Amino acid sequence: MLRSYLFVLALCSSLWGYSQKGINSPYSYYGLGVKRFSGNIENALMGGISAYADSTRVDVRNPASLGKLKLTTYALGVSYDIRSIKGEGSSYMERTFQMDYLSLSFPVYKGVGVSVGLQPYSSIGYRLSTRTETTQYLYEGSGGVNRAYLAVGAHLYKGLRLGVSGAFDFGKANYENQYGATNLLYPTREESESLFRGGSYSLGLQYERDLNQQYFISSGVSYTPKGTIRTTNSRSVSTLRSSQNGLVQMDKRTFDLGELARTHLTTPSELTLSAGMGKQQQWFVGADISFVNLSEFSNPFVTSDFVTYNNGYKLSVGGFYLPHYSAYSKYWKRITYRAGFYYESTGISLRDTPVNDFGITFGASLPIQGLSNATIGAAWGQRGDGSVLKENYLTLKVALTLNDKWFQRTKYH
């Protein structure tokens, strides 16, 4: 009963969170915003690897991992992002609370698992301004794309698992550009809105083999084909005047966008390869490499002359260490310690300068009751090299994973 209440509370919190701005970053001005990490926080704190499959936790980046699931799992992840941003002649700090995911996963048969969940695909949140002696520009944006998914994974034969996931993508983005000049009597404001609807699917394969009674190896591959998101767009221009309460709208004119009223976005395909080695219930070390065909992306409604999209890649390395799995009288020995690092060539270039991202991660999973746990940790990193824009960020992460068995009557009520 407690888990049911917690899950309902988490759902309400998640629905609230998805209505909020999920990031504050000038880089979210481009594309569909900043792409969010789609795995669980436990794996995020290991550099973002997906090579390890857990029987009590779910990472749907490779849906084949569901073939190892043995317990019903309620999972909730949140984070708090602190970001120092340095641009041309300016620097400032931003802080944002983010809802990362909410999921329910359960085994439906021996070797077959199912997961349903909600998570952000991308986030838009920025406020940019430029000023000269005679002109002033202000650019603001908010919103993003969310993803509701259903994933199924199955164990096929002697450590070989196969999985597939399908997702419904939805969301909204609001853009506001404001312009004022000394030779204009009134400033103007341009407002644009895009509504997003689309779908995608992913395929995954994993193989796990015991080397002996203690050590094992694990490998995997996942692939997401390029997808299409349908957008419904609108745009208007307003004339503004100054008042005691700030700028007030005088009149508003809506544009006839013609073919741009309904457009299609192409989301990039992605291929991930993973491998690792570990000791049963004690440690694991693995690595991932992902290739993203960002050159496939296009958005005819929102364009920029300063950005180009190329193919990118991401390398992740990390692992965990568990001192003593069954030391029930010594709590600290049952804590799982996690760490890793990542390097990403995002595929985005600003004024012909590639945007890269590097970070280190660390954290711990604290046992709560049975196999349930709370995970806390952080990611520290840097995006951009400062020639155009640089961000230093610290993201604090918290996850709650509750495990249970369905369709089984307990001894005590």
matplotlib code that plots the C-alpha trace (Angstrom):
import matplotlib.pyplot as plt

x = [0.0, 2.8, 4.4, 1.1, 0.8, 4.4, 3.8, 0.7, 2.6, 5.5, 3.1, 1.5, 5.0, 6.1, 3.1, 3.8, 7.5, 6.8, 4.9, 8.0, 11.1, 13.6, 16.9, 18.5, 21.1, 21.8, 22.6, 18.9, 18.3, 19.4, 17.6, 14.9, 16.8, 19.3, 18.9, 18.3, 19.9, 17.4, 18.8, 18.3, 20.3, 22.2, 23.8, 24.1, 26.4, 28.6, 29.4, 26.2, 27.1, 24.4, 26.5, 25.3, 21.8, 20.2, 17.5, 16.0, 16.5, 15.6, 17.5, 15.3, 18.1, 18.6, 15.2, 16.8, 17.8, 14.1, 14.7, 16.7, 14.1, 12.8, 10.9, 8.3, 10.1, 8.8, 11.4, 11.6, 14.5, 15.0, 18.0, 19.0, 21.2, 23.5, 25.1, 27.7, 27.5, 30.1, 29.5, 30.8, 31.3, 28.9, 28.7, 25.8, 24.5, 21.3, 19.6, 16.9, 15.0, 14.5, 12.2, 14.2, 11.9, 9.0, 8.6, 6.8, 8.5, 7.5, 8.1, 5.1, 6.7, 10.0, 12.6, 10.1, 9.8, 7.7, 8.3, 6.1, 7.2, 7.5, 10.7, 11.9, 13.5, 14.7, 14.4, 14.4, 15.1, 17.2, 17.2, 19.7, 20.3, 22.5, 22.9, 24.6, 24.4, 21.3, 19.7, 18.7, 17.6, 16.1, 15.6, 13.7, 12.6, 11.0, 9.4, 10.7, 9.7, 8.5, 8.3, 5.9, 7.2, 6.4, 9.2, 9.4, 12.5, 12.9, 15.6, 16.1, 18.8, 21.8, 22.4, 21.1, 18.3, 16.3, 14.1, 12.0, 10.5, 8.0, 7.5, 5.0, 6.7, 4.8, 5.4, 5.4, 8.0, 7.5, 9.9, 9.9, 12.1, 12.0, 13.6, 14.1, 16.1, 16.6, 15.1, 11.9, 9.1, 7.9, 9.7, 8.3, 7.9, 7.7, 6.1, 6.2, 4.8, 5.3, 3.2, 5.1, 3.6, 5.5, 6.8, 9.9, 11.1, 14.3, 15.7, 18.2, 20.3, 22.4, 24.6, 25.9, 28.2, 29.7, 33.5, 33.3, 31.3, 32.5, 33.3, 31.2, 31.2, 28.4, 27.9, 25.1, 23.9, 20.9, 19.7, 17.1, 16.2, 15.6, 12.1, 9.6, 7.9, 4.9, 4.7, 1.9, 3.2, 2.0, 3.6, 2.5, 4.1, 3.1, 3.9, 4.8, 4.9, 6.4, 4.3, 4.9, 4.5, 6.9, 6.2, 2.5, 1.1, -0.6, -1.6, -1.0, -0.9, -0.9, 1.0, -0.3, 2.5, 1.4, 3.4, 5.3, 2.0, 2.5, 6.0, 8.0, 11.1, 13.6, 15.2, 18.6, 19.3, 21.5, 23.7, 25.2, 27.7, 28.5, 30.7, 32.0, 33.2, 32.4, 32.4, 29.0, 27.4, 30.6, 31.9, 31.5, 33.4, 32.1, 32.2, 29.7, 30.2, 27.3, 27.1, 24.4, 23.6, 22.7, 23.2, 19.8, 18.1, 16.1, 13.6, 12.3, 10.3, 13.2, 16.5, 19.8, 22.7, 25.2, 24.7, 25.4, 24.5, 27.0, 27.3, 28.4, 29.5, 29.7, 32.1, 31.1, 33.3, 32.3, 31.3, 30.3, 31.7, 29.7, 31.8, 29.7, 26.3, 25.0, 26.5, 23.1, 24.6, 27.0, 24.9, 27.9, 29.2, 25.9, 26.2, 26.9, 29.5, 29.4, 31.7, 32.5, 33.2, 32.0, 33.1, 30.7, 31.2, 27.6, 27.6, 26.6, 28.9, 28.5, 30.2, 32.2, 33.3, 32.4, 30.5, 31.9, 30.8, 33.0, 32.0, 32.8, 30.1, 30.0, 27.4, 26.1, 23.0, 21.7, 19.7, 16.2, 14.3, 14.9, 16.3, 14.8, 17.3, 17.8, 20.6, 22.3, 25.1, 26.4, 27.7, 30.3, 31.2, 31.9, 30.1, 31.8, 35.4, 34.7, 35.5, 31.8, 30.1, 31.1, 29.0, 30.4, 27.7, 27.1, 24.0, 22.8, 20.9, 18.5, 16.6, 14.2, 13.8, 11.2, 11.0, 8.1, 6.6, 3.2, 0.6, 2.1, 0.3, 2.5, 2.5, 1.6, -1.0]
y = [0.0, 2.4, 1.9, 2.6, 5.9, 6.8, 6.0, 8.2, 11.0, 10.6, 10.7, 13.9, 15.4, 14.2, 15.8, 19.0, 18.8, 18.1, 21.4, 23.3, 24.5, 21.6, 23.5, 27.0, 26.8, 29.0, 25.8, 24.9, 27.7, 25.3, 22.2, 20.8, 22.0, 20.1, 16.4, 14.8, 11.6, 8.9, 6.2, 5.7, 7.7, 4.7, 4.3, 8.1, 8.1, 5.5, 7.8, 6.8, 3.3, 0.8, -2.4, -3.6, -5.2, -5.4, -7.8, -5.0, -1.8, -0.8, 1.2, 1.3, 2.7, -0.9, -2.6, -6.0, -5.5, -6.1, -9.8, -9.9, -8.2, -10.3, -7.8, -5.2, -1.8, 1.7, 4.3, 8.0, 10.3, 14.0, 16.4, 19.9, 21.7, 24.6, 26.2, 28.9, 30.4, 32.6, 34.3, 37.2, 39.9, 38.4, 35.7, 34.5, 31.6, 29.5, 27.0, 24.5, 21.6, 18.8, 15.8, 13.0, 10.0, 8.1, 4.4, 1.2, -2.1, -5.7, -9.3, -10.8, -14.3, -15.9, -14.1, -11.5, -8.0, -4.9, -1.2, 1.9, 5.3, 9.1, 11.0, 14.2, 13.8, 17.4, 20.7, 24.3, 27.1, 30.3, 34.1, 35.8, 39.5, 41.7, 45.5, 48.2, 52.0, 52.1, 48.6, 46.0, 42.3, 39.9, 36.2, 33.9, 30.3, 27.5, 24.1, 20.8, 17.4, 14.7, 10.9, 8.3, 4.8, 1.1, -1.4, -5.2, -7.4, -11.2, -13.7, -15.9, -18.4, -18.8, -15.1, -13.7, -11.1, -9.1, -6.0, -3.4, -0.1, 2.3, 5.9, 8.7, 12.1, 15.2, 18.7, 22.4, 25.2, 29.0, 31.5, 35.2, 37.7, 41.4, 44.3, 47.9, 50.7, 54.4, 55.3, 53.4, 55.0, 51.6, 48.2, 45.1, 41.6, 38.4, 35.3, 31.8, 28.6, 25.0, 22.0, 18.6, 15.2, 12.1, 8.6, 6.5, 3.0, 1.3, -2.2, -3.8, -6.9, -8.0, -11.0, -12.0, -14.9, -16.3, -16.9, -18.9, -18.9, -15.4, -13.4, -12.5, -10.4, -8.4, -6.7, -5.0, -3.1, -0.8, 1.2, 4.0, 4.8, 8.4, 9.6, 12.3, 14.8, 16.7, 20.3, 22.8, 26.3, 29.9, 33.3, 36.8, 40.3, 42.9, 46.6, 47.6, 50.8, 51.7, 52.1, 52.2, 48.4, 47.8, 47.1, 46.9, 45.4, 47.9, 45.8, 42.3, 40.8, 37.1, 35.8, 33.5, 31.0, 29.1, 25.8, 26.6, 26.3, 22.5, 21.1, 17.9, 17.6, 14.8, 13.4, 11.7, 8.0, 6.6, 3.4, 2.4, -0.4, -1.4, -4.0, -4.7, -7.2, -7.7, -9.9, -11.2, -8.9, -7.0, -4.9, -4.0, -1.9, -1.1, 1.3, 2.6, 4.4, 6.0, 7.4, 10.0, 11.1, 14.7, 15.8, 14.2, 16.9, 19.7, 22.3, 24.5, 26.7, 27.7, 28.4, 30.0, 31.1, 30.5, 26.8, 23.6, 20.0, 17.2, 13.7, 13.2, 10.6, 10.0, 7.8, 6.7, 4.7, 3.7, 1.1, 0.3, -1.3, -3.2, -4.1, -6.9, -7.8, -9.9, -8.0, -7.2, -6.3, -3.7, -1.2, 0.7, -2.4, -2.8, 0.6, 0.5, 3.2, 4.4, 6.6, 7.3, 9.9, 10.8, 12.8, 13.9, 15.5, 16.8, 17.3, 21.0, 23.7, 27.4, 29.7, 26.7, 25.9, 22.3, 22.1, 19.3, 18.1, 16.4, 15.4, 13.1, 11.4, 9.9, 8.7, 5.9, 3.7, 3.4, 0.3, 1.1, -2.1, -5.4, -4.7, -1.1, 1.8, 5.5, 6.8, 10.1, 11.6, 14.3, 15.1, 17.8, 18.9, 21.6, 22.2, 24.4, 25.8, 29.5, 30.7, 31.3, 30.1, 28.0, 26.3, 24.8, 22.7, 20.7, 18.5, 16.9, 13.7, 11.7, 8.5, 6.3, 2.7, 0.5, -3.2, -5.6, -8.8, -8.8, -11.5, -13.1, -13.0, -12.0, -13.9, -10.9, -8.2]
z = [0.0, 0.8, -2.6, -4.2, -2.4, -3.2, -6.9, -7.1, -5.3, -7.8, -10.7, -9.5, -9.0, -12.4, -14.2, -12.4, -13.3, -17.0, -17.2, -16.0, -17.9, -17.6, -18.2, -18.4, -21.1, -24.2, -26.0, -25.9, -28.4, -31.2, -32.5, -30.2, -27.2, -25.1, -25.4, -22.0, -20.7, -21.1, -18.8, -15.0, -12.5, -11.3, -14.7, -15.2, -12.1, -13.8, -16.7, -18.5, -19.4, -20.4, -20.5, -17.1, -16.8, -13.4, -12.2, -9.9, -12.0, -15.5, -18.2, -21.3, -23.5, -24.3, -23.8, -23.9, -20.3, -19.3, -20.0, -16.8, -14.6, -11.7, -9.5, -10.0, -10.0, -9.3, -10.3, -9.9, -10.8, -10.2, -10.5, -9.5, -12.1, -11.2, -14.3, -14.7, -18.2, -19.9, -23.2, -25.1, -22.4, -19.9, -17.2, -15.0, -13.0, -13.5, -11.3, -12.4, -10.9, -13.4, -13.4, -15.1, -15.3, -13.8, -14.6, -13.7, -14.7, -14.0, -15.1, -16.9, -17.3, -16.6, -18.7, -20.0, -18.6, -19.5, -18.7, -19.1, -18.2, -18.8, -19.4, -21.1, -24.6, -24.8, -22.9, -24.0, -21.7, -22.5, -22.2, -24.4, -25.1, -27.2, -27.0, -29.0, -28.7, -30.9, -30.7, -28.3, -28.9, -26.4, -27.1, -24.8, -25.2, -23.0, -23.4, -24.8, -26.0, -23.6, -24.2, -23.0, -23.7, -23.6, -23.7, -23.7, -23.3, -23.3, -22.5, -25.6, -25.0, -22.7, -21.8, -25.0, -24.6, -27.1, -26.6, -28.4, -27.2, -28.7, -27.7, -28.2, -28.3, -27.4, -26.1, -26.8, -27.4, -27.0, -28.6, -28.0, -29.8, -28.8, -30.7, -29.9, -31.5, -30.9, -34.3, -33.5, -31.6, -30.1, -29.6, -31.2, -30.0, -32.1, -30.5, -31.9, -30.7, -31.9, -30.8, -31.1, -31.9, -33.1, -32.4, -32.4, -31.6, -30.5, -30.8, -28.4, -28.0, -25.0, -24.3, -20.9, -20.2, -17.0, -17.2, -14.0, -10.8, -9.9, -13.0, -16.1, -19.2, -20.7, -24.1, -25.9, -29.0, -29.4, -32.4, -32.8, -36.4, -37.4, -36.6, -37.5, -35.2, -36.6, -35.6, -35.6, -35.7, -35.1, -35.1, -34.2, -33.9, -31.3, -30.8, -27.3, -25.3, -21.9, -18.8, -15.0, -15.0, -17.8, -21.5, -22.4, -25.7, -27.9, -30.9, -32.2, -35.7, -36.5, -39.5, -42.2, -42.2, -45.2, -45.6, -42.3, -40.3, -40.3, -40.6, -39.9, -37.9, -38.5, -35.3, -35.7, -35.6, -32.9, -32.5, -29.2, -28.5, -25.0, -23.2, -19.7, -17.1, -13.5, -10.4, -9.3, -6.7, -6.1, -9.0, -12.6, -15.1, -18.6, -21.5, -24.1, -27.4, -29.2, -32.7, -33.5, -37.1, -36.1, -39.7, -40.4, -38.1, -39.7, -38.4, -41.2, -38.8, -36.5, -38.3, -37.6, -39.7, -36.9, -36.3, -38.3, -37.5, -38.0, -36.9, -33.3, -30.8, -27.0, -25.0, -21.5, -19.0, -15.5, -13.0, -9.4, -6.3, -3.6, -0.6, 0.8, -0.7, 2.3, 5.3, 6.8, 10.2, 8.6, 6.6, 5.1, 3.4, 1.5, -0.1, -3.8, -4.9, -8.5, -10.6, -14.2, -16.9, -20.4, -23.4, -26.1, -29.5, -29.7, -33.5, -33.1, -34.4, -33.5, -36.0, -37.2, -33.7, -32.5, -29.2, -27.0, -23.5, -20.8, -17.3, -14.4, -12.3, -8.8, -6.3, -4.1, -3.8, -0.2, 0.7, 2.1, 2.6, 0.9, -2.5, -2.7, -2.6, -2.8, -5.0, -4.6, -6.6, -8.9, -12.4, -12.9, -16.4, -19.0, -22.4, -24.9, -25.0, -24.4, -27.9, -28.4, -25.2, -22.2, -19.5, -16.3, -14.5, -11.4, -11.5, -8.2, -8.8, -6.6, -7.6, -5.7, -6.7, -4.9, -5.6, -5.0, -6.2, -8.0, -8.0, -4.9, -1.5, 1.4, 4.7, 6.8, 5.9]

ax = plt.figure().add_subplot(projection="3d")
ax.plot(x, y, z, "-o")
ax.set_aspect("equal")
plt.show()
